[in-house]
Amino acid sequence: MIRLFPEDATEEQFKTNGIAVLDSGIKDNSVEWTKNGMYSFDFDYFSEEKYSGIIKGDMIVVAPTPLGEQPFRIHKVTEQIGFLKVECYHLFYDLASNLIEDSNFVNSTGTALMDRFNAAFQYPTKFRFTSDIDKVANCRMVRMNPVQALLDTSKDNTFLNRWGGVISRDGYDVKMLKSMGEDRGFKITHGKNLTGYTYQIDWEPMATRIMPIGFDGLMLPEKYVDSPLIDKYKNIKIKTVNYQDVKAENSNSQFNQEGAIPVDQAYEKLRSLAKEEYSKNEADKPSINIKVQFKNLGDTKEYSQFKKLVDVKPLDIVHIQVSDFDIKDSIISYKYDALAREYTEVELGTIARTGISDKTVSTENKVTNVETKVDETNTNLNETNVNLTETNKDVSDLKASNEDTQQLMDELKKNVNDTRDDMLGYINGSGRDVIRFLPDRENPTDIVASENGGNYGMRWNSKGIYYDGKGTVAIDNRGNVYADNFVGQNITGVHIRGGEISGVTISGDTDISMGSGSNRTSITRYGISTNNMTVHQIDGIRAMNIESGYLMINGAKLTGDGSGKLYMGGLRILNESDLK
């Protein structure tokens, strides 16, 4: 059955019939799968069928495949005349919407990486990641989505390029495995061409003589390892193959690479690996590719040998007899009818060539002259044609150390910036915009404090403190205070200059002095001391002037003779003693 589910359906819901069973309305359908590549399901649905109105983008369709029922997410629905064309991707591609910002996997096995993989995402997912690959490698993944990080062979720092393997996608389970499929003994004898049956034999990737090269340009004394089949060919085909994991101890160096072994053992390891290219990977046999379109084969005698392919699972091994060779192939892509539950097309490809081809290309691109012992450690230092026998370990260790240090610095910088952003976000947040840093976190030259983000408030920068939103100076950078009004209980200081003081009570023992010299007037608790004083009125006496030596009252001069006698206008004024 082909079943329709809502976009947020759970794994438990996939066990039910969902919103609808679509079988009766489906015109054509095809599941398409490629090894380590695209996995999709497309179908056409008749417009007059009752569920045509509910099929929408992002919904999930569960359909049969050669490896069981799998969920696919609808990414495009196109209305055609009489039917809907629906295109879906395997649910695995939901990961393309996530992001790995920056994660460094150092000295990690494929197993360890997949255990940590989910934690590297920008947000968590329902997917489960595992691997059985125990190869150790380094990989820094920066700004990639998880699909790219696993499968993008155009980039160097991805799982396939660093650890190899084959991906298994089963619902929310994603596995990177050493290998998939079984050898069930299925055989095909290549004969004449048939309609719907094409093949291609490629002799170029094969090798009958291998030059194995270990770490730091390590080579065998005899240089080459020959294939047992070398005499079957008229021409010898030589390939250089890179085995960077084989490291020999250097007796002239205090520092040896981790994992280095005695040189004799390293030679034996190189010989063994080269022989395995022939015995396991069949590097000494041609590559063959066969594409079978079942619906076009017809009911011929030659077709009968392909009928059993319907029982072969993806990546199962298929033996193909070509001339004198038994070549191992596997299904590397297929098209499958989910309703009929049968292949409509399969492609068989030689799996052995992939291994040696990758190693050969890697070596041929990096080795210009093997005799100069060029560093082939895949450290991307681009130091070809230089003899790095003595310095290679230091360079490798330095790079690893630099990568770790750079990662730590990047993480620290990110944490600092994130903290700054969090602080600024909180300070400037809605409803709390009382303090703002301007212009930004990198150049916080100004601090602005205002009520609810208004225009009036305080601004503080290197020139001083300003207020009222108009640039009026409150305190300058020399410590001077400028204000229209002072409001408070006490003012303590040395001098008050200029202006007007009103409504003031002066108390205490402090003398008040005004002026200087002959114009000085002092007010103390004992009285007033001054050379000249004018009083306009005291208890009805008008125009009273006190000048040096005499007193004028309403124009009459009051003087004394020094003996206690007073005279006004020349007349002596009697006092109390005179009356006795």
C-alpha positions in Angstrom: 0.0 0.0 0.0 1.0 3.6 -0.6 -0.3 5.6 2.4 -0.6 9.4 3.1 0.3 11.0 6.4 0.3 14.5 7.9 3.6 16.4 7.8 4.2 15.8 11.5 3.4 12.1 11.6 5.3 9.9 14.1 7.0 6.6 13.6 4.1 5.0 15.5 1.6 6.5 13.1 3.5 5.0 10.1 2.3 1.6 11.3 -1.3 2.7 10.6 -3.1 3.5 7.3 -2.7 7.2 8.0 -5.0 9.8 6.4 -5.6 7.7 3.2 -4.5 4.7 1.2 -3.7 6.1 -2.3 -3.4 2.9 -4.3 -6.6 3.1 -6.4 -5.9 6.6 -7.6 -2.2 6.1 -8.6 -1.5 6.2 -12.4 2.3 5.6 -12.4 4.9 5.5 -9.7 8.6 4.9 -9.3 11.0 4.6 -6.3 14.5 5.6 -7.5 17.6 4.8 -5.4 21.4 5.3 -6.1 24.2 4.0 -3.9 25.3 6.9 -1.7 23.1 9.2 -3.8 19.5 10.2 -4.4 16.6 8.4 -2.9 13.2 9.5 -4.2 9.6 8.4 -4.9 7.4 10.0 -7.6 3.8 9.1 -8.5 0.9 10.4 -10.6 -2.5 10.6 -9.0 -5.8 11.0 -10.9 -7.5 14.3 -10.3 -11.0 12.8 -10.1 -9.9 10.5 -7.2 -11.3 11.5 -3.8 -8.0 12.2 -2.1 -6.6 14.5 -4.8 -7.7 17.6 -2.9 -5.8 16.7 0.3 -2.4 15.9 -1.2 -0.2 18.8 -0.3 3.5 19.7 0.0 5.4 18.6 3.1 3.0 15.7 3.8 4.5 12.2 4.1 3.9 9.2 1.9 5.0 5.7 3.0 5.7 3.4 0.1 7.1 -0.2 -0.4 10.8 -0.4 -1.6 13.1 -3.4 -2.1 14.3 -2.9 1.5 10.8 -2.5 3.1 8.4 0.4 3.5 10.0 3.8 3.6 8.7 7.3 4.4 9.0 10.0 1.7 8.2 13.7 2.1 6.3 15.5 -0.6 8.3 18.4 -1.9 6.4 19.3 -5.1 2.9 18.8 -6.4 2.2 19.9 -10.0 -1.3 19.9 -11.5 -1.4 18.3 -15.0 -4.4 17.6 -17.2 -6.3 14.9 -15.4 -3.8 14.1 -12.7 -1.4 15.4 -10.1 2.4 14.8 -10.5 3.8 14.3 -7.0 7.5 14.3 -6.3 8.9 13.1 -3.0 12.3 12.7 -1.3 13.2 10.2 1.4 12.6 11.5 4.9 16.4 11.5 5.3 16.5 14.7 3.3 14.8 16.6 6.1 18.3 16.9 7.4 19.2 19.2 4.5 17.3 22.0 6.4 19.6 21.7 9.4 23.1 23.0 9.7 26.5 22.0 11.2 28.0 25.4 12.0 31.5 24.3 13.0 32.4 20.8 14.3 35.9 19.3 14.5 36.2 15.5 14.7 39.9 14.7 15.6 41.3 11.2 15.7 37.8 9.9 15.4 36.5 6.6 14.1 33.4 6.6 11.9 31.6 5.0 14.8 32.6 7.7 17.2 31.7 10.5 14.7 28.2 9.1 14.1 27.6 8.8 17.9 28.3 12.6 18.2 26.8 13.6 14.9 23.3 14.7 16.1 24.9 16.9 18.8 26.7 18.9 16.1 23.5 20.2 14.5 22.0 23.6 15.0 18.9 22.0 16.4 18.1 18.4 17.5 16.4 15.9 15.2 14.5 12.6 15.5 17.2 10.8 13.4 19.5 8.1 14.9 23.0 7.8 13.5 25.3 4.8 13.8 28.4 3.3 12.0 30.5 0.2 12.1 33.6 1.9 10.5 36.6 1.8 12.8 39.0 3.7 10.5 40.5 6.7 12.3 40.6 10.1 10.6 40.2 13.9 11.2 37.5 16.0 9.7 36.3 19.6 10.4 32.8 20.3 9.1 32.0 24.0 8.7 28.7 25.4 7.6 27.4 22.2 6.0 24.0 20.6 6.2 24.1 17.0 7.5 23.3 15.5 4.1 26.3 17.3 2.6 28.5 16.4 5.6 27.8 12.7 5.0 27.6 12.3 1.2 29.1 15.2 -0.7 32.1 13.8 -2.4 32.9 17.1 -4.1 34.2 18.3 -0.7 37.2 16.9 1.0 36.0 17.2 4.6 33.0 14.8 4.4 32.3 11.4 5.8 32.5 9.5 2.5 35.8 11.2 1.6 37.4 10.7 5.0 36.0 7.4 6.2 34.3 5.8 3.1 31.5 3.3 3.4 28.0 3.1 2.1 24.9 4.8 3.6 21.8 2.9 4.7 18.6 5.0 5.1 15.7 3.3 6.9 13.1 5.7 8.2 14.8 7.7 11.0 17.8 5.3 11.1 20.9 6.5 9.2 23.9 4.2 9.1 27.3 4.5 7.5 28.5 1.0 7.0 31.7 -0.7 5.7 29.5 -2.6 3.3 26.0 -3.7 2.5 24.5 -6.6 0.7 25.2 -10.3 0.5 26.8 -12.7 -2.0 23.8 -15.0 -2.8 25.7 -16.7 -5.7 23.6 -15.0 -8.4 25.3 -15.2 -11.9 24.9 -13.5 -15.3 26.6 -14.6 -18.4 27.3 -11.7 -20.7 26.1 -12.6 -24.3 24.7 -10.7 -27.2 22.9 -7.3 -26.8 19.3 -7.4 -26.0 16.6 -4.7 -26.2 16.6 -3.1 -22.7 20.0 -4.5 -21.8 23.1 -2.4 -22.1 26.6 -3.0 -20.9 30.0 -1.2 -20.8 33.3 -2.7 -20.1 36.1 -0.4 -18.9 39.7 -1.6 -18.8 41.2 1.7 -17.7 40.7 1.5 -13.9 42.3 -1.9 -13.6 45.9 -2.5 -12.5 48.2 -5.6 -12.9 51.2 -4.0 -11.2 50.8 -1.8 -8.1 53.4 0.5 -6.5 52.2 0.8 -2.8 53.3 4.0 -1.1 53.1 4.4 2.7 53.3 7.4 5.0 56.0 9.9 4.2 56.7 8.4 0.8 57.6 4.9 2.2 58.2 2.5 -0.7 59.1 -1.2 -1.0 62.7 -2.0 -1.9 61.4 -3.9 -4.9 58.9 -1.1 -5.5 56.1 -3.2 -7.1 53.6 -6.0 -6.3 52.3 -7.9 -9.4 48.9 -9.5 -9.9 48.6 -13.3 -10.3 46.8 -12.5 -13.6 49.6 -10.3 -15.0 50.4 -12.8 -17.7 46.8 -12.9 -19.0 47.2 -9.5 -20.5 49.4 -8.3 -23.3 50.1 -5.0 -21.6 51.1 -4.3 -18.0 49.0 -1.7 -16.3 50.8 0.1 -13.4 49.0 2.1 -10.7 50.4 3.9 -7.6 48.3 3.3 -4.6 48.4 5.4 -1.4 48.4 3.7 2.1 48.9 6.6 4.5 48.1 4.4 7.5 51.3 2.4 7.0 54.0 4.3 9.0 57.6 3.1 9.5 59.8 4.0 12.5 62.7 6.3 11.6 65.9 5.3 13.5 67.4 8.7 12.9 64.6 10.6 14.6 63.7 11.1 18.2 60.1 11.6 17.2 58.1 9.0 15.3 54.5 9.1 14.1 51.9 7.5 16.4 51.3 4.0 15.1 54.7 3.7 13.5 56.1 0.1 13.2 59.5 -1.3 12.4 60.4 -0.8 8.8 60.4 -4.5 7.9 56.9 -4.9 9.3 55.8 -1.8 7.4 57.1 -3.3 4.1 55.1 -6.5 4.8 52.0 -4.5 5.5 52.4 -2.7 2.1 52.8 -6.0 0.3 49.8 -7.4 2.0 47.6 -4.4 1.2 48.6 -4.5 -2.4 47.8 -8.2 -2.7 44.4 -7.6 -1.2 43.7 -5.1 -4.1 43.8 -8.2 -6.3 42.3 -10.8 -4.1 39.5 -8.8 -2.5 38.9 -5.8 -4.7 39.7 -7.5 -8.0 41.8 -4.6 -9.1 43.3 -6.8 -11.9 40.0 -7.2 -13.7 38.1 -4.8 -16.0 35.2 -2.7 -14.7 31.8 -3.5 -16.1 28.5 -1.6 -15.9 25.2 -3.3 -16.9 21.8 -1.6 -17.1 18.7 -3.8 -17.3 15.2 -2.4 -18.2 12.9 -5.3 -17.4 9.9 -4.1 -19.3 11.8 -4.0 -22.5 13.5 -7.4 -22.3 10.5 -9.4 -23.5 10.1 -13.1 -23.0 13.3 -14.3 -24.6 15.6 -17.1 -23.7 18.4 -14.7 -22.8 16.1 -12.8 -20.6 15.5 -15.8 -18.3 18.8 -15.3 -16.5 17.7 -11.8 -15.4 14.4 -12.8 -13.9 16.1 -13.8 -10.6 17.3 -10.2 -10.3 13.9 -9.4 -8.8 15.1 -11.2 -5.7 18.4 -9.4 -5.5 18.6 -6.6 -2.9 20.5 -3.3 -3.4 24.3 -3.8 -3.0 23.9 -7.6 -3.1 26.9 -9.1 -5.0 26.2 -10.4 -8.6 28.7 -12.5 -10.5 29.1 -11.5 -14.2 30.9 -13.8 -16.5 32.8 -11.9 -19.2 35.3 -13.8 -21.4 37.6 -15.6 -18.9 36.7 -13.3 -16.0 34.2 -13.7 -13.1 33.5 -10.1 -12.1 31.7 -9.1 -8.9 29.1 -6.4 -9.4 26.3 -5.2 -7.2 23.0 -3.2 -7.8 24.2 0.4 -7.5 20.9 2.0 -8.6 17.4 0.9 -9.4 13.8 2.0 -10.3 11.1 0.2 -8.5 7.3 0.0 -8.9 5.9 0.3 -5.4 2.5 -1.0 -6.3 3.7 -4.0 -8.3 6.6 -4.5 -5.9 9.1 -5.2 -8.6 12.1 -3.6 -10.3 11.5 -1.8 -13.5 15.2 -1.1 -14.0 18.5 -2.0 -12.3 22.1 -0.9 -12.8 25.0 -3.2 -11.9 28.3 -1.6 -11.2 31.8 -2.9 -10.3 32.3 -2.2 -6.6 35.9 -3.2 -6.5 37.0 -0.3 -8.8 35.8 2.3 -6.5 38.4 1.6 -3.8 41.5 1.5 -6.0 40.3 4.3 -8.1 40.0 6.7 -5.2 43.4 5.7 -3.8 45.0 6.0 -7.2 43.5 9.4 -8.0 44.6 10.7 -4.6 48.1 9.5 -5.1 48.5 10.6 -8.7 47.3 14.1 -7.8 49.7 14.5 -4.9 52.9 12.7 -6.0 54.9 14.5 -8.6 58.1 12.6 -8.0 58.0 9.6 -5.7 61.8 9.5 -5.4 61.8 12.8 -3.5 59.6 11.2 -0.7 56.8 13.8 -0.9 54.6 14.1 2.1 51.4 12.2 1.2 49.6 12.5 4.6 46.5 14.3 3.2 47.2 17.3 5.6 46.4 19.6 2.6 49.6 21.6 3.2 50.5 21.5 -0.5 54.2 20.9 0.1 54.8 18.6 -2.9 58.4 18.1 -4.3 59.9 18.8 -0.9 61.8 16.3 1.2 60.0 16.3 4.6 61.6 13.2 6.1 62.8 15.0 9.2 60.1 17.7 9.6 57.0 15.8 8.5 55.9 14.8 12.1 56.4 18.3 13.4 54.3 19.8 10.6 51.6 17.2 11.0 51.5 17.6 14.8 51.6 21.4 14.4 48.7 21.4 12.0 46.7 19.1 14.4 47.6 21.4 17.3 46.7 24.5 15.3 43.4 23.0 14.3 42.6 22.2 17.9 43.7 25.7 19.0 41.8 27.4 16.2 38.7 25.4 17.1 39.1 26.5 20.8 39.6 30.1 19.8 36.7 30.0 17.5 34.4 28.5 20.1 35.6 31.0 22.8 35.1 33.9 20.4 31.7 32.6 19.5 30.8 32.2 23.2 32.0 35.8 24.0 30.1 37.2 21.1 27.0 35.2 22.0 27.2 36.5 25.6 27.5 40.0 24.4 24.6 39.6 22.1 22.5 38.1 24.9 23.4 41.0 27.1 22.6 43.6 24.5 19.4 41.7 23.5 18.3 41.8 27.2 19.2 45.4 27.7 17.6 46.6 24.5 14.7 44.1 24.6 11.1 45.2 24.2 9.8 46.9 27.4 13.3 47.2 28.8 14.9 49.7 26.4 16.2 51.9 29.2 19.9 51.6 28.3 21.3 51.1 24.8 24.9 50.8 23.5 25.6 52.6 20.3 26.5 52.1 17.6 27.1 48.3 18.1 28.8 45.7 20.2 32.2 46.2 18.4 32.2 49.9 19.0 30.3 50.7 22.2 31.4 54.4 22.3 28.1 55.7 23.5 25.6 54.7 26.2 22.1 56.1 25.9 19.6 56.0 28.8 16.1 57.0 28.1 12.6 56.1 29.3 11.0 53.5 27.0 13.3 54.4 24.2 12.2 58.1 24.1 14.3 61.0 22.8 14.9 62.6 26.2 17.4 61.2 28.7 21.1 60.9 29.3 23.9 60.2 26.8 27.4 59.3 27.9 30.6 59.1 25.8 34.2 60.1 25.9 33.4 63.8 25.8 31.1 63.8 28.9 27.5 63.4 29.9 24.7 65.0 28.0 21.0 65.3 28.7 17.6 66.2 27.1 18.4 64.6 23.7 19.7 67.9 22.4 23.3 67.5 23.2 23.2 69.8 26.3 26.3 69.3 28.4 25.7 68.1 32.0 29.3 67.1 33.0 32.2 67.6 30.6 35.4 65.5 30.5 37.2 68.0 32.7 34.8 67.5 35.6 32.8 70.8 35.1 29.1 70.6 35.9 26.6 72.6 33.9 22.9 72.9 34.9 19.9 75.2 34.9 18.9 74.2 38.4 20.3 72.5 41.5 17.7 70.7 43.7 18.8 69.2 47.0 19.2 69.5 50.8 22.9 70.4 51.1 25.6 72.1 49.0 29.1 71.9 50.3 31.9 73.7 48.6 34.5 76.5 48.7 33.2 79.3 46.4 29.8 80.3 45.0 30.2 82.8 42.2 27.6 84.9 40.4 23.9 84.5 40.1 21.2 85.2 42.7 20.5 83.4 46.0 16.9 83.7 47.3 14.8 82.2 50.1 17.9 81.3 52.0 18.6 80.9 55.8 22.2 81.2 56.8 23.2 79.7 60.1 26.3 78.7 61.9 29.5 80.4 63.1 30.9 81.1 59.7 31.7 84.8 58.9 30.4 86.3 55.7 32.7 88.8 54.0 31.9 90.9 50.9 34.3 93.2 49.0 37.9 94.0 50.0 40.0 96.8 51.4 38.1 100.1 52.3 35.0 98.6 50.6 34.9 95.4 52.7 31.9 94.6 54.8 31.8 91.7 57.3 28.8 90.0 59.0 29.5 87.9 62.1 27.6 86.9 65.1 28.9 90.0 66.9 27.5 92.5 64.4 28.2 94.3 61.1 31.5 96.0 60.3 31.7 98.4 57.3 33.1 101.8 56.4 29.9 103.1 54.8 26.2 101.9 55.2 22.9 103.4 54.0 19.6 102.4 55.6 16.5 103.8 54.0 14.2 103.3 57.0 14.5 102.0 60.6 11.3 102.2 62.7 10.1 105.4 61.0 13.5 107.1 60.7 14.1 107.6 57.0 17.3 108.3 55.0 19.8 107.2 57.6 23.4 107.2 56.5 26.3 106.0 58.5 29.6 107.5 57.2 33.1 107.6 58.5 33.0 109.6 61.8 29.4 110.7 61.9 25.7 109.6 61.4 23.2 111.4 59.2 19.5 111.2 60.2 17.1 112.9 57.9 19.8 115.3 56.8 21.0 116.2 60.4 24.6 115.2 61.4 25.1 113.3 64.6 28.6 113.5 66.0 30.5 112.8 69.3 33.4 114.6 71.1 35.1 111.5 72.3 34.0 112.0 75.9 30.6 110.4 75.5 28.8 113.6 74.6 26.7 113.6 71.4 25.8 116.6 69.2 23.2 116.9 66.5 23.3 119.8 64.2 25.8 121.5 66.6 23.5 121.1 69.6 24.5 118.9 72.5 22.1 116.0 73.2 21.4 115.3 76.8 21.8 111.7 78.0 20.6 110.0 81.2 23.5 111.1 83.4 22.9 114.7 82.5 19.4 114.5 83.9 20.5 113.3 87.4 
